[in-house]
Amino acid sequence: MSRVTEPADHAVLLLQRTRELPLDCRAAAKQLGAAPPGQGPPVMAAGRIAYGVLVAALEEGLVSTLQHARQLVRAQG
């Protein structure tokens, strides 16, 4: 990995990494939803639902952050 020296380069790399995170969130949500209903105790199902909600909220926050960043870049350009 090359060392980033310019603040703009660092910002671009950060936005690229942030753009990839919603894909990871979707993959995690898919895995959480893959467990068949009725398998395991109800506490496990409740835990999967809670984690699914958390992952969805995280994804929403990341998408919102990327939208705001895009607006800032357009305003600067």
Buried (B, 14 or more C-beta within 10 A) or exposed (E): EEEEEEEEEEBEEEBEEBBEBBEEBEEBBEEBEEEEEEEEEEEEBEEBEEBBEBBBEBBEEBBEBBEEBEEEEEEEE
